Amino acid sequence: MKVYSRIERKCLNSMDLIIANSNYTRRLYQSYGFKVDKVIYPPVDTKRFKKWYKNVGNYFLFVGRLLIHKRPEIPLRVFAKIKNEKLIIVGDGPLRKLVEYYSKKFANISYLGSVSDRKLKELYSGCKAVIYLTEKEPFGIVPIEANTCGKPAIVSNEGGLPETIINGRTGLVLKPDYEKNLLKVLKDFNKYKFSPEACKRNAKKFDTSHFVRKLVRVISKIKRQSDD
């Protein structure tokens, strides 16, 4: 770890410009003593989901690699307690056996593994909400993809996730003790009124076109400075 840290520090110190992918990442690098010049959020291809806006389903959705820091065990434990709500899990990884165990034991939990792009679009559009409680995610594209389909995302109050979701409007930002708070939210989920249009508007802020425009602006500024 120390070797990689020294390499990273040497590389960053030699940079003419440092762009962070979220304010969380900017603060992280600043805490190491690096100057971050700009924050530009990663691009999300919002256009690929447009045709699926009207799908309606009765399930919650988890999408992502089945890794420890993605915390799939939290929704698994919660849905094991609330049998009247359904959970669909999409993805693969080291925690696959854990997910398979829960899906076999509890009828309201389904595991689909890896799915096609077409199927993923259908699942996003049909869900009540996406659950994404990743640990210290610098940005997180999955919640934005959910918003693109007009669906809210339930995210952890960590990393860059609170920057991408408007709490109470395009999703929910849960406070720590995520298992307890997710259970509380799901038991009374119908009380929340999320606007599909608000979700779509929020997603557009992260569209590829915005990313390209901001990046071109930064590069043009650097070029002008180098020409002076």
N, C-alpha and C positions, 0 to 999 in steps of 0.2 A: 504493500500500500504506500509506503514511504517513497519507494522508487517511482511509482506513477505520479505521486504528488510533486516530486522534484521535476519530473519531465514536464508535467502540466504547467508548473510555475515558470519554468524556463521558456516554454512556448508562449504563454500568455504575456510574459514580460517583453517578448519580442514583437508583439502584435502592434500594428498601427491603429487598429480599432477593434474594440470588443463589443459584440452585439449579444445580448442575452435573450433567451426565448420566453422570459416572463419576469415580472418584478421580483418574484421569489428567487429566481436564479441570479438576478442582479444583486440582490441583498446577500446572497450566499457568496458570490465572488468578491463583493466589497468587504465582507467579513474576513476574507483572506488577504486583503490589501490591494486588490486589483481595481482599477478604474473601469467601469462599464459605461460605454458611450451612449448606447441606445438599447431600447427594448423593442423587439419585433416578434410578435407571436408567430409560431409556425403556421404554414398554410393548410387549410382544410378545403377539400374539393366538395363544396356544398351542392354543386349542380348535379352530382351523380345520384342524389336521393330525391330529386323533385317529384318524379312520377309516382312516388309511393306515399304521398301525404295523407291519403284518405283511408288507409288501412286502420282497422280497429280491432284490438284484442283484449284479453282479460288477464294478462300476465306481466310480471316484472322481468327485466332482462339484465344479465351480466355478460359483458363482452370483454375479453382480454386474455392475455397469457396467464396460465394457471401457475403463478409464482407466489412466493411467500409475501413479497411486498405489495402484491395486488389484492391480498386479503380476501380471497374467495370464501374462506371459512366463515366469515362474518355473516353474509347473506345465507349461507347454508344452515348455520345454527339458528338463525332467525326464522327461516321458513320451515324449519323442523318444528317450530313452536306454533306457527300460525298456519294451520292446514287449509284454511279457507282462501288463501292466496297462492298463486302459482309463480314459480320461478323457472326461467329458462337460462341455462348457462351455455355460452358459446366460447370456444377457445381450447387450447391444448397446452400441456406443459407438465412439469414435475409433480404437481398436485392433482393430476388427473385421477389417480386411484381414489383419492379422498372424495372428489366430486362424484365419481361413479358409485362409491359406497352410499352417499346420501341419496343419489337419484334412484338407486335400487330399493332403499329402505323407506323413502317417503314419496308417495304418489304425486304430490304437488310440486316435486322438483324434477326437472327434465334436463338431461345433458345431451347436447347435440354435437359436441366436438367441434372440429373445424367445419365451416360451411362455405358455400359459394358466395360470391359477391351479391348475386341476385337474392339469395335466401337471406343474407344479412340485411339487405334493404327492407325486405318484407318484415323481418323481425323487429327492426327499429321502428318501423311505421306502425306496427301492431301492438307495441307494448304500452303499458300504463306509464312506465318510467324506466330509465336505465339506472342501475345501481353501480357506483364507481367509487369505492372507498380506498383507493390506492394510497400507499404511504409515501408522502413527500414527492409526489409526481411533479416534475418541473412545469409541465403544461397539461397534457391529457387531451387527446383528440376525440376519444369516445363520447364524452359528454356533449361536445360540439356537434358530432354526427347525429346524436339523438335530437338535439335542438333543431338541426337542419330538417329533420322529419317532423318537426312540430311537437316533439315529445320532451318532457322535463328530465333532468338528471339529478339523482341524489348522490352528492359527492362528499368527500371528507374535507374537513377544514384544515387542509395541509397543502404545502407546496404551492403550485400555481393554480390549483383547482378553484379556489374562491374567486380568482380573477376572471374566470371564464363563465361562471354561472351567476345569474342575478338571483339571490336568495329570495324565495317566495314568488318569483315571477317566471323564471325559466328553469327552476329546479329548487332543490333544498341543499343548503350547506350544513351538514351535521356537525355538532360539537363532539369532541372526544368522548369516549365510552360509546363507541359507534354501535356496538351490538344492542345496547340498551336503547339508544336513541333511534336506531333504525326500526326496532320492534315497535316503539311508541308511534313513530310516523306511519308505519304500515297498518297498524290497527285502526287508524283513523284517517286513512289516506284520502277518502272521498271529500273531506272537508277542504282540501286544497284545490283551488281553481287556477289552473295554469292555462294561459292563452297560447294556443298553437302559433298564432301570428307573432306574439312576443318572442317565442322560442326561435322562430325562423329569422326574425330581425336580429336577434342576438348572434345567431350563427353566421349571418352575413358579415359581421364585423371581422370574422376570422377567415373569410374567403381568400382563395389564392390570389385574386386580383389585388386585394389590399396588401398582401404580403409583398407581391412583386412591385407595386407602386412605392411602398415604403423603402424597400431595398434599393430600388433604382435611385430614389431620392438621396439615400445615404451615399451610394457609390458616386453619384454625380457631385455631391458636396466634396467628397474626398478628392475627386479628379480636379475640381476647381482649385482646391487648396494646393494641390501638387503643381498646378500650372502657374500659380502666382509666384 
